[in-house]
Amino acid sequence: MTPSLPEFAIEISGLNKTYAGNSIQPPQEALININLKIPRSAFFGLLGPNGAGKSTIINIMAGLVIKSSGDVKVWNYDIEKEMRQARSSIGIVPQELNIDPFFTPREVLETQAGLYGVPKSERRTEDILDAVRLLDKADSYARSLSGGMRRRMLVAKAMVHSPPILVLDEPTAGVDVELRQQLWSYIRGLRDQGTTILLTTHYLEEAEELCDQIAIINHGRLVTSQKTDDLLRSLDSKELIVTIDQALSAVPEGLVNFNVDLSNSHKLVFHVPPSEMPVEAVMDAVRQAGLSIIDLTTKESDLEDIFLMMTQDHEA
């Protein structure tokens, strides 16, 4: 009988990690009571500033860091009690380009497949290399590959054992725009086939476009975890940018009741919730102040605005 698929690809409950201190440095709390559930087949973004704890979570799932307390399940396998099954259920693409320069892509994938116990008859080395556009470089030394090619080889390496979960830790750092688009095309294809994707990235527009759910972590604490659309709606803010034909040195007295800034001598920026966007009232007030409008634009809040707001609000 085929076992049923888990509802959640990753379940984290009460996870804590404290690094022991010494005579110079006190103990460091890297993770504090993290609770997170990542649904099966989700494209999930894990965001946060440098040092927030993202890589610590990934390294705990990979078995590279030992948690202090709490529970972590990968594909419904406890990472300590069912270590082998848990590790076989996840493929991790690290930030660092940690590839032996004297191995070819074919040798890297064959060796990795062997480490995971994939029988030779079931290995998909050429298919995977073709999928990441490295088939023509299959027998070239890794040292001869460009940075972008090495990045793709890390993705290929993580996929040799066909894991249901793929973790991408800053996968497009230092990668050009064309390669980034190629990489995401391939990753989207994996997600469409049912692979759960966990992404950490500093490119917030990337997370906004790709991820259907996003969690933000800061100072080792989980700040929020929501569907991307709900997260974007949570910041009820919009900018109405009014360009006028005369130079100002200050906001006119007739506009001070609005939440407005003088961006430059010819631009007034009104900050108002989209749910109560008084465009006509703003325009009337601008005209009554004796100003002539030559342009009017709006700017929606994006993930970067939310990220900055939430991480700043939770500063220690």
ChimeraX attribute file (.defattr): number of C-alpha atoms within 10 A of each C-alpha:
attribute: neighborCount
match mode: 1-to-1
recipient: residues
	/A:1	3
	/A:2	4
	/A:3	5
	/A:4	6
	/A:5	10
	/A:6	13
	/A:7	14
	/A:8	18
	/A:9	25
	/A:10	23
	/A:11	19
	/A:12	18
	/A:13	15
	/A:14	14
	/A:15	20
	/A:16	21
	/A:17	23
	/A:18	15
	/A:19	14
	/A:20	10
	/A:21	10
	/A:22	8
	/A:23	5
	/A:24	6
	/A:25	8
	/A:26	10
	/A:27	11
	/A:28	12
	/A:29	16
	/A:30	20
	/A:31	26
	/A:32	18
	/A:33	16
	/A:34	19
	/A:35	17
	/A:36	18
	/A:37	16
	/A:38	23
	/A:39	17
	/A:40	21
	/A:41	20
	/A:42	20
	/A:43	23
	/A:44	26
	/A:45	27
	/A:46	24
	/A:47	23
	/A:48	25
	/A:49	16
	/A:50	11
	/A:51	13
	/A:52	19
	/A:53	24
	/A:54	24
	/A:55	19
	/A:56	19
	/A:57	22
	/A:58	19
	/A:59	16
	/A:60	16
	/A:61	26
	/A:62	20
	/A:63	15
	/A:64	11
	/A:65	14
	/A:66	17
	/A:67	21
	/A:68	13
	/A:69	15
	/A:70	15
	/A:71	17
	/A:72	25
	/A:73	21
	/A:74	26
	/A:75	25
	/A:76	18
	/A:77	21
	/A:78	19
	/A:79	21
	/A:80	16
	/A:81	10
	/A:82	13
	/A:83	17
	/A:84	14
	/A:85	16
	/A:86	22
	/A:87	20
	/A:88	19
	/A:89	19
	/A:90	24
	/A:91	24
	/A:92	22
	/A:93	23
	/A:94	19
	/A:95	16
	/A:96	12
	/A:97	13
	/A:98	11
	/A:99	17
	/A:100	12
	/A:101	14
	/A:102	13
	/A:103	16
	/A:104	21
	/A:105	30
	/A:106	23
	/A:107	17
	/A:108	22
	/A:109	27
	/A:110	18
	/A:111	16
	/A:112	17
	/A:113	23
	/A:114	15
	/A:115	10
	/A:116	13
	/A:117	12
	/A:118	17
	/A:119	9
	/A:120	11
	/A:121	6
	/A:122	10
	/A:123	18
	/A:124	18
	/A:125	23
	/A:126	15
	/A:127	13
	/A:128	20
	/A:129	22
	/A:130	15
	/A:131	15
	/A:132	20
	/A:133	18
	/A:134	22
	/A:135	17
	/A:136	10
	/A:137	17
	/A:138	20
	/A:139	13
	/A:140	18
	/A:141	16
	/A:142	23
	/A:143	14
	/A:144	13
	/A:145	17
	/A:146	10
	/A:147	15
	/A:148	18
	/A:149	19
	/A:150	20
	/A:151	27
	/A:152	24
	/A:153	28
	/A:154	25
	/A:155	25
	/A:156	24
	/A:157	25
	/A:158	23
	/A:159	23
	/A:160	23
	/A:161	22
	/A:162	17
	/A:163	18
	/A:164	22
	/A:165	27
	/A:166	24
	/A:167	22
	/A:168	24
	/A:169	21
	/A:170	17
	/A:171	24
	/A:172	23
	/A:173	15
	/A:174	11
	/A:175	15
	/A:176	11
	/A:177	10
	/A:178	8
	/A:179	15
	/A:180	17
	/A:181	13
	/A:182	13
	/A:183	22
	/A:184	15
	/A:185	12
	/A:186	15
	/A:187	21
	/A:188	15
	/A:189	13
	/A:190	17
	/A:191	18
	/A:192	13
	/A:193	11
	/A:194	14
	/A:195	21
	/A:196	27
	/A:197	27
	/A:198	24
	/A:199	23
	/A:200	25
	/A:201	20
	/A:202	17
	/A:203	13
	/A:204	17
	/A:205	12
	/A:206	16
	/A:207	23
	/A:208	19
	/A:209	10
	/A:210	17
	/A:211	19
	/A:212	16
	/A:213	22
	/A:214	25
	/A:215	21
	/A:216	21
	/A:217	24
	/A:218	24
	/A:219	21
	/A:220	22
	/A:221	21
	/A:222	22
	/A:223	17
	/A:224	13
	/A:225	20
	/A:226	15
	/A:227	14
	/A:228	21
	/A:229	14
	/A:230	13
	/A:231	19
	/A:232	19
	/A:233	14
	/A:234	12
	/A:235	17
	/A:236	13
	/A:237	19
	/A:238	20
	/A:239	19
	/A:240	21
	/A:241	20
	/A:242	22
	/A:243	20
	/A:244	19
	/A:245	13
	/A:246	13
	/A:247	11
	/A:248	15
	/A:249	9
	/A:250	11
	/A:251	16
	/A:252	13
	/A:253	8
	/A:254	13
	/A:255	17
	/A:256	10
	/A:257	7
	/A:258	13
	/A:259	10
	/A:260	17
	/A:261	16
	/A:262	17
	/A:263	14
	/A:264	13
	/A:265	15
	/A:266	16
	/A:267	21
	/A:268	23
	/A:269	21
	/A:270	22
	/A:271	18
	/A:272	18
	/A:273	14
	/A:274	17
	/A:275	9
	/A:276	10
	/A:277	16
	/A:278	13
	/A:279	14
	/A:280	9
	/A:281	10
	/A:282	16
	/A:283	16
	/A:284	12
	/A:285	15
	/A:286	19
	/A:287	14
	/A:288	12
	/A:289	14
	/A:290	11
	/A:291	18
	/A:292	15
	/A:293	16
	/A:294	11
	/A:295	11
	/A:296	14
	/A:297	10
	/A:298	13
	/A:299	12
	/A:300	14
	/A:301	17
	/A:302	17
	/A:303	21
	/A:304	15
	/A:305	14
	/A:306	17
	/A:307	19
	/A:308	12
	/A:309	12
	/A:310	17
	/A:311	18
	/A:312	11
	/A:313	10
	/A:314	13
	/A:315	8
	/A:316	7
